[in-house]
Amino acid sequence: MSEISPESRGRRVRWQRAALLGAFLFSVWLFFHLFSPILLPFVMAAGLAYFLDPAVSRLEAMGVRRWIGALVLLLTLGVFVTMFILQLYPVIADQAAALAQSLPTYISTAQKDFGHFISSVQERLGPGQVSAKLRDIAANQAGAIVSFAGSAVTNIIGGGFAVVNVLTLLIVTPIVTFYLLRDWPAIIRHVDIWLPRPYEAVIRAQALEVNRVLAAWIRGQAICCMVLALIYALGLTMIGLDFGLIVGLAAGVLSFIPYVGTLLGGITAMLISLNENPGWHGILMVFLVFACGQTINDYVIQPRFLGDRLGLPAVWVIFSLFAGGAVFGFLGIMLAVPVAATLGALVRFWLRRYLQSPLYLDPAPE
């Protein structure tokens, strides 16, 4: 029997690695494709465990047993969530229902005001300067655009909650979070042992890079969203805007999508202000609230809690969130940023390899 040459053995190993990687990626895709309707509580539990792991590790370093630290943190979080539900949820639910009923009226008022504005501009500029199509958009199409946006948001969120109801989330998520927090170091050790030895250092380095980006984004962005929600809710309530609490909280929460929360919240608040008090004073006050919030976020909150550690461009975050929502609904939105951070780390790694390779450095043959 002829002995296999080192070159043939190397090619066989490379093909085996490529086949194994392909099978792994296909299995992951098939898993999410088949089980996406039931994965939401588990993904939320994994996110909570990742968020709370540093605090549990600090308690463990202080001598507290890991399972006790995890239980204490989860109970504390449960108390805050319960207080929020008992104190604020009824108010938020009432304002959300009233806002949903009043929004068509606000949109109709805004259409009429914008139509009058276009007409006044046409009178000043003379006939023929403002096209009939622009007037038609101002008069008829704005409502259709808002309805389309509302239905898109409903489909994204509703698709994630169609099968897994809120009760299941409240029961399953804390239990899974506790077990993940308790076993987190063991999980990391097992994954580390399973790494292929020739690529162990490279994979570990990329995993640390992904962890750095995710930690900066998830923990930092959570703090930014909470602070912005507080600023917007208090500011809109102080200027006397109807539904200021729900609009401000929603704008702050949606701020995890760069600038989208501020824009949507500002437009909604301006529509409400126009319906309450026609004129520029209310719009100016709303603009000042959101301008102050965004300025504080850009120059105080983000530099303090995010700094230069993010590594995720705003366009890449927006695209990943919308792509994840289109493919897997609400579950895809939750998985979008971890996947984007992983792909970003891999792209930066291969770009560095390319810039050091002969393909980039060697001169073209004459």
NORTA-V173906 format. One record per run of one state. SS is the DSSP state (@ for helix, = for strand, . for the rest). FROM is the first residue (numbers start at 1). LEN is the number of residues. If there is no record, write none. Layout:
[[SS;FROM;LEN] [SS;FROM;LEN]]
//
This chain:
[[.;1;5] [@;6;33] [.;39;1] [@;40;22] [.;62;4] [@;66;60] [.;126;6] [@;132;30] [.;162;4] [@;166;29] [.;195;2] [@;197;42] [.;239;5] [@;244;13] [.;257;3] [@;260;17] [.;277;3] [@;280;26] [.;306;8] [@;314;15] [.;329;1] [@;330;26] [.;356;2] [@;358;4] [.;362;5]]
//
